[in-house]
Amino acid sequence: MKIPSFLLLAAASLTSAASLQQVTSFGSNPTSINMYIYVPDKVATKPAIIVALHPCGGTGPQWYSGTKLPSYADSGGFILIYPGTPHNSNCWDVNNSASLRHNGGGDAAGIVSMVNYTLNKYSGDASKVFVMGSSSGAMMTNVMAGSYPDVFAAGSAYSGVAHACFYGSATSTPFGSNQTCARGLTHTGAEWANFVHNSYPGYTGKYPRMQIWHGLADNLVYPQAGYEALKQWGTVWGLQNTKNNTGVPSSAYTQILYGDGSQVVGYFGQGVGHTAPVNEQNMLRFFGLLT
């Protein structure tokens, strides 16, 4: 019996449709975190890679469903990595000196292994590796940018804290007993920049371009934490706050430019709580993956 062509096409569509896949062996993984990957059906030549980091209590698969990034990967041909930590209430180890030191271990080392695995397996573009995350994932985004500036071209942090803000705390959770960081620990720009430079002593290359998003009504990770992260990356880049634009990218937000905003930029939302929603289009334009 001849099978109708529309059934054959439907079957082919089902078998070729991309889906989130777990990878169990990807290299050094000192803290036994999990790796999930989304590879679109049509991968670009030398694809870009985005590492997407979940908030506390989350998982890789949950964060895969938490943004519209997979649909943009389908149209743009880039690859998404979704790490997942099962430890410490599923919060990233942003307080751990191992993750805050280049090649020091920790969750950060496992994430870099995932990047290297993906670059090698899919012939990725090492100059187009990016990192983003929300809440604890945003905190880890700043950690990855500071500890591995040679790996990441840019980052986008939603409702996070500065690199090394949680250093020395017994916990990395914003709802833990030590609230000093989450409530807006302040340092000078030079002091914040030293935390970044000390994470990779002797590094003389470029640092990741950074985008900081925060809600002004955030009662868990206070808005000052976002301003401190902006101050940190502005100092690392040698930039000053040059201009603030109200109503950008939408009426609730104010855009905070350091220099011309192409290297360090912030978006702070009036009435926005925890967490600031992911703005995929704005972020992907900042990464250079969307025109």
Residue pairs with C-beta under 8 A, 6 or more apart in sequence:
16 41
17 41
18 38
18 39
18 40
18 41
18 74
19 38
20 36
20 37
20 38
20 60
20 61
20 64
20 70
20 82
21 36
21 37
21 38
21 39
22 34
22 35
22 36
22 37
22 60
23 35
23 36
23 37
23 114
23 117
24 35
26 35
26 113
26 114
26 117
27 113
27 114
27 116
27 117
28 109
28 110
28 113
29 109
29 110
29 113
30 98
30 105
30 106
30 109
30 110
31 85
31 87
31 93
31 105
31 106
31 107
31 109
31 110
32 86
32 110
33 83
33 84
33 85
33 86
33 87
33 107
33 110
33 111
34 59
34 60
34 83
34 84
34 85
34 86
35 60
35 81
35 82
35 83
35 84
35 110
35 114
35 117
36 60
36 61
36 64
36 81
36 82
36 83
36 84
37 79
37 80
37 81
37 82
37 114
37 118
38 64
38 70
38 73
38 79
38 80
38 82
39 79
39 122
40 70
40 73
40 74
40 77
40 78
40 79
41 74
42 74
42 77
43 77
43 79
43 122
44 76
44 77
44 78
45 123
46 123
46 124
46 125
46 128
47 77
47 78
47 79
47 122
47 123
47 124
47 125
47 128
48 76
48 78
48 79
48 124
48 125
48 128
48 129
48 130
48 287
48 289
49 78
49 79
49 80
49 81
49 115
49 118
49 119
49 124
49 125
49 128
49 129
49 130
50 69
50 73
50 78
50 79
50 80
50 81
50 129
50 130
50 131
50 132
50 287
50 289
51 81
51 83
51 111
51 114
51 115
51 129
51 130
51 131
51 132
51 144
51 152
52 63
52 64
52 67
52 69
52 80
52 81
52 82
52 132
52 133
52 137
53 63
53 83
53 92
53 111
53 131
53 132
53 133
53 134
53 136
53 137
53 138
53 140
53 141
53 144
54 60
54 62
54 63
54 66
54 82
54 83
54 84
54 90
54 133
54 134
54 136
54 137
55 63
55 133
55 134
55 135
55 136
55 137
55 138
55 275
56 89
56 90
56 91
56 135
56 136
56 173
56 174
56 175
57 89
57 90
57 91
58 66
58 84
58 90
58 137
59 84
59 90
60 82
60 83
60 84
61 82
61 84
63 82
63 84
63 134
63 137
64 70
64 80
64 82
66 134
66 278
67 278
67 280
68 278
68 280
69 80
69 278
69 280
70 80
72 78
72 280
72 284
72 289
72 290
73 79
73 80
76 284
76 289
76 290
78 128
78 289
79 118
79 122
79 124
81 111
81 114
81 115
81 118
83 107
83 110
83 111
83 114
84 90
85 91
85 92
85 93
85 107
87 93
88 171
88 172
88 173
89 173
90 136
91 136
91 171
91 172
91 173
92 99
92 107
92 136
92 137
92 139
92 140
92 143
92 172
93 99
93 106
93 107
93 108
93 172
94 100
94 136
94 139
94 140
94 142
94 143
94 161
94 165
94 166
94 172
95 166
95 167
95 168
95 169
95 170
95 171
95 172
96 106
96 107
96 172
97 104
97 106
97 167
98 104
98 105
98 106
98 108
98 109
99 105
99 106
99 107
99 108
99 109
99 140
99 143
99 147
100 106
100 108
100 143
100 146
100 147
100 163
100 164
100 167
100 195
100 199
101 147
101 199
101 200
102 147
102 148
102 199
102 200
102 203
103 109
104 147
107 140
108 140
108 143
108 144
108 147
108 148
111 140
111 144
112 144
112 148
112 151
115 129
115 151
118 124
119 126
119 129
127 153
128 153
128 287
128 288
128 289
129 151
129 152
129 153
130 152
130 153
130 154
130 155
130 156
130 287
130 289
131 141
131 144
131 145
131 152
131 154
131 155
131 156
131 208
132 138
132 141
132 155
132 156
132 157
132 158
132 278
132 283
133 139
133 140
133 141
133 157
133 158
133 160
134 158
134 159
134 160
134 275
134 276
134 278
135 158
135 159
135 160
135 174
135 220
135 221
135 274
135 275
136 160
136 172
136 173
136 174
137 158
137 160
138 157
138 158
138 159
138 160
138 161
138 213
138 275
139 157
139 160
139 161
139 165
139 166
139 172
140 160
141 155
141 156
141 157
141 160
142 155
142 157
142 160
142 161
142 162
142 163
142 210
142 229
142 232
143 163
143 164
144 151
144 152
144 155
145 152
145 155
145 163
145 207
145 208
145 210
145 233
146 163
146 164
146 195
146 196
146 199
146 200
147 163
147 199
147 200
148 200
149 196
149 200
149 203
149 205
149 206
149 207
149 208
150 200
150 203
150 205
152 208
153 208
153 209
153 287
154 208
154 209
154 210
154 211
154 286
154 287
154 288
155 208
155 209
155 210
155 211
156 210
156 211
156 213
156 283
156 286
156 287
157 210
157 211
157 212
157 213
157 229
158 213
158 214
158 275
158 276
158 277
158 278
159 213
159 214
159 215
159 218
159 220
159 221
159 226
159 274
159 275
159 276
160 212
160 214
160 221
160 225
160 226
160 229
161 174
161 181
161 182
161 185
161 221
161 225
161 226
161 228
161 229
162 185
162 187
162 192
162 195
162 225
162 228
162 229
162 231
162 232
163 192
163 195
163 196
163 199
163 229
163 232
164 195
164 196
164 199
165 181
165 185
165 225
165 228
165 229
166 172
166 181
167 195
169 176
169 178
169 180
169 181
170 176
170 177
170 178
171 177
171 178
174 181
174 182
174 220
174 221
175 182
175 220
181 225
182 220
182 221
182 222
182 225
183 222
183 224
183 225
184 222
184 223
184 224
184 225
184 227
184 228
185 225
185 228
186 224
186 228
187 195
187 228
187 231
187 232
189 231
189 232
189 234
189 235
190 235
192 228
192 231
192 232
192 235
193 232
193 235
193 236
195 232
196 207
196 232
196 236
197 203
197 236
207 233
207 236
207 237
209 262
209 263
209 264
209 286
210 229
210 233
210 263
210 264
210 265
211 264
211 265
211 266
211 267
211 282
211 283
211 286
212 226
212 229
212 230
212 233
212 264
212 265
212 266
212 267
213 226
213 266
213 267
213 268
213 269
213 276
213 279
214 221
214 223
214 225
214 226
214 227
214 266
214 267
214 268
214 269
214 272
214 276
215 223
215 268
215 269
215 271
215 272
215 273
215 274
215 275
215 276
216 223
216 268
216 269
216 270
216 271
216 272
217 269
217 270
217 271
217 272
217 273
218 272
218 273
218 274
218 275
218 276
219 273
219 274
220 274
221 274
223 268
226 266
226 268
227 266
227 268
230 241
230 256
230 258
230 264
230 266
233 258
233 264
234 240
234 241
234 258
234 264
237 258
237 259
237 263
237 264
239 258
239 259
239 263
239 264
240 258
240 259
241 256
241 257
241 258
242 257
242 258
242 259
242 260
243 257
244 254
244 255
244 256
244 257
245 254
245 255
245 257
246 254
246 255
247 253
247 254
248 254
248 255
248 267
249 255
249 267
249 279
249 282
252 269
252 270
252 271
252 272
253 267
253 268
253 269
253 270
253 272
254 267
254 268
254 270
255 261
255 265
255 266
255 267
256 265
256 266
256 267
256 268
257 265
258 264
258 265
258 266
265 286
267 276
267 279
267 282
269 276
281 290
284 290
285 291
